[in-house]
């Protein structure tokens, strides 16, 4: 994420980037040392998407400051 958005790692470490997941469980986090988007929770497809073939988890990334 840091590389794709052209962010410096201090912006991530200092809390200038936030991930908003829809729902109660936050499935993704930003790794503060690398800037990579990683899973924070185990993702159970059968539990999340019981009646659909295509299972999609959406999240929003909020970046504070100028880009």
C-alpha positions as CSV (number, residue, x, y, z in Angstrom):
1,X,0.0,0.0,0.0
2,X,2.8,2.4,0.9
3,X,4.5,1.8,-2.4
4,X,1.3,2.0,-4.5
5,X,0.3,5.3,-2.9
6,X,3.8,6.8,-2.7
7,X,3.7,7.0,1.1
8,X,6.7,7.2,3.3
9,X,6.8,4.6,6.1
10,X,6.8,7.2,8.9
11,X,3.3,8.3,7.7
12,X,2.1,4.7,8.4
13,X,4.0,4.3,11.7
14,X,2.7,7.7,13.0
15,X,-0.9,6.7,12.5
16,X,-1.6,8.8,9.4
17,X,-3.2,5.8,7.5
18,X,-6.3,4.0,8.7
19,X,-8.2,1.0,7.4
20,X,-12.0,0.9,7.7
21,X,-13.6,-2.5,7.4
22,X,-17.3,-2.8,7.0
23,X,-18.6,-4.9,9.9
24,X,-17.4,-5.7,13.3
25,X,-14.2,-7.6,12.6
26,X,-11.2,-5.9,11.2
27,X,-9.7,-8.4,8.8
28,X,-6.8,-6.2,7.5
29,X,-4.1,-4.1,8.9
30,X,-1.1,-2.3,7.6
31,X,2.3,-3.7,8.6
32,X,4.0,-0.7,10.1
33,X,7.6,-1.8,9.1
34,X,6.9,-2.7,5.5
35,X,3.7,-0.8,4.5
36,X,2.1,-4.1,3.3
37,X,-1.6,-4.8,3.7
38,X,-1.8,-8.1,5.7
39,X,-4.6,-10.1,7.3
40,X,-5.3,-9.5,10.9
41,X,-7.9,-12.2,11.5
42,X,-8.5,-15.6,10.1
43,X,-11.0,-15.3,7.2
44,X,-13.7,-18.0,7.1
45,X,-15.2,-17.9,3.6
46,X,-18.1,-20.3,4.5
47,X,-19.0,-18.1,7.5
48,X,-18.9,-14.8,5.5
49,X,-20.3,-15.8,2.2
50,X,-22.6,-18.7,2.7
51,X,-25.0,-18.2,-0.3
52,X,-22.8,-16.5,-2.9
53,X,-20.1,-17.9,-5.2
54,X,-18.0,-14.8,-5.4
55,X,-16.8,-13.7,-1.9
56,X,-15.5,-10.1,-1.6
57,X,-14.2,-8.3,1.5
58,X,-14.2,-4.6,1.1
59,X,-12.3,-2.1,3.1
60,X,-11.4,1.6,2.8
61,X,-8.1,3.2,3.3
62,X,-8.0,6.7,4.8
63,X,-4.8,8.7,4.4
64,X,-4.4,11.9,6.5
65,X,-2.5,14.8,5.0
66,X,-1.6,15.6,1.4
67,X,-0.7,13.0,-1.2
